[in-house]
Amino acid sequence: MTIKKISIFCGAHLGKSPDYKIAAQQIGKAMAEKGLEVIFGGGNVGLMKVVADTAIENGGKATGITLKSLHEFELTNPNINETIITHSLFERKEIFLDMSDAFIVLPGGVGSMDELLEVMVSNQLGGINKPVGLLNINGYYDGFLSWLQHSVDEEFVSLENQNQVLVHNDPKELLELVLSAEMPSSDKWIERLNVDFSKIPKD
């Protein structure tokens, strides 16, 4: 599959470290230089604004998918090429999953984690079959990655599903990992669950 559009999930704040903003700028610029469209939350705040503005400043395109409630408070980035307004988070997530060829998660809060897990579950259950990258700059996601490893060790998550998350601490290197990712055959998603269905009661 040719990757043309990548959803960037990230914070509506800039975060404590200036490294987060720098990373967002690097992702936005690198995507523009490669002719990749940024799909993001549409906000005019935080790291999401930085990614979109940087992409546009470097000749790229950015499409925002925002909630009607946020748009009415004039929180939508006015610089972006296209704005898609949704009425619910469920509709918003569905459009993200449909429009995007891949996903990259930068530092962010609960919303970013929710979006990351939505992609992971959708990949796991065969709803989509698309690369997802996690930018672990300054060890921001060390805690999550530790939990993920623990869940594999305790046999709640399969190694295959753990490995679907591409991790790097450098924005440009992470983008290259996502662009070169080889996804498993879409009809093999059940194998990635690591579940012995023969032992599940029929009644």
N, C-alpha and C positions, 0 to 999 in steps of 0.2 A: 504494500500500500504506500502510495506517495503521500508524504506529510506536507500539507499546505497551511493548515490552521492548527494552532496550539493554544489551548486554554491555559492561562496563567492564573493560578489561585494564590492569593497573598493577602497581607494585612491591609486593613483600612487605616492603619497607623504606620508611621515610619519606623517605629521601634526605637530601642535605646541606643543601639550601636549604629554609627554612620555606615558601617559595612553593609547593612541591609539595603540602604538606598543605593549604594554603589553597585551591589549585585543586581538590583532591579534595573538600573540603568544599563548594565552590561547585557542582561537578557534582552531588554527592549532593542538595543542597538544591534546585537547579534542576529536577532530574528529579522529585523528590517533588512540587514545586509544580505540575508539569505532569501529574501522575498517571502517570508513567512508571516501570515496574518496573526495578530494577537487577538484572542478571544478572552474577555475578562469581565469582571463584575460591573463595569461601567462607571464606577465611582470616581469622583473628582478629589479624592483624599488618599493619603497614605501611599503605600508601595504600589497599589494598583494604578494610581494616577501617574506615578513615576514611570512604570513600565510602558503604559499607553503613550504618554507624552514623548518619551524617548524614542519609541518606535516611529511615531509620526514625524518627529523632528529629523529622523534619519531616512525618511522616504518610505516608511512602512505603513501598514494599515492596521487599525484597531477597531474592533467591534465590541460594544458593551451590551451585556445582558443584565438588565436591572429590574428591580421590583417597582411596580406602579407607585407604591407608598414612598419609596426613596426618590423616584423621579419627581414626584410632586413637591418634594422638599428641595428641589433644585440641587441634588447631590450628584447628578450625572455629569460626567466630563464633557464639556462643550466642544472639545477639540477632536473627538473621535469621528470616524468615518460613518459609522452606523450605530443606531441604538435600537435594541429590541426590548420592549417593555412587557413584563409578565405580571400575572396577578397572584402568583403563589410561588413559594420556594420549590415546590415539586415541579411546576412547569418550567421554572428557571433551570433546575438541574437537568431536566430532560433535554432542553435545548442545548445546554453545554455538552452533554453526552453525544447528541446527534451531530452537532455542527463541527466538533473538534476531531482532529485526526490523532491528537496526542495531548498529554497534560503535563504541566510542570508546576510544582508546588514550592513557593518561596516561603520564608518565615511569615507566620500569620497567627490568628487566634482560632477560636472555636469554629468559625465559618470555614476557614481553610482546611482544618482537620476534617470537618464534616464532608467537604468536597473531595478530599483525598480518599476517605473511606468509601464514599459513594462510588468513586471510580474503581477502587480495589474490589468492592463487592460485585459491581457490574461486570468486571473482567472475570472474576471468579465464577460467576454464575452464567457466563456466556452471553450476557446482554450486549456487551461490546467486546472488542479484542484489540485494545489500543495501548500504546506505551504510556507509562506514567513515571515521571522523574521527581525526585525529592531533593531540594537544595539544602544540604545540611551545613550551611555556613556558620562558623563559630560554634559548631556543635549544637545548634539550636534544636535539632530533632533527635539528639542522642537519647533522650528519655523515651520517645516514641519507638525508636529503633530497638532499644533495650526491651521494651514491652513486646514488640513484635517477635524478637528472638525468643523471649520467654514463652510466648504463646506457641511457637514452633516446638520448643523443647518439651512443653507440656502436652503437645499433640492436639491442640485446638486449631492451629493453622498449619497448612502444609508448607513444605519447603518451596514447592513450586509457586505458591501464592506469595510467599515472602520474597522470592526472587523476581517477581513481576515489578517490584518497586526498584527503580534505578536510582542509586544514591551517589552524589558527589558534592564536594564542598566548593567547587569552582563552577560559576554559571555557564561559561562557554563549553567546558568539558561536559557538563551535564546535558546541555543542548545537543552536543554531538552524540552522546550515549542514546538519547531519545530518538534522534534521527536515524541512527544505525541499528536500532533495536530489532531483533527478530522475534516476532510474536508466535506463539504456538498456534497450530491449526485450530480454527474456530470450533470445529466439531469435536475437539479433544478436551473441552472445558470440564467435563465430569471427572476426568482423570486427575485434574488439578485439585479437586476437593479432598482427595486422599481419604475417601470414605468407602468402607466395605458395605455396599448396599445389600449384599446377601444376608447380612446379620440384622438388618432392620426388620422388625415385625411387620407383617402384612396387615394385621388388624389394628 
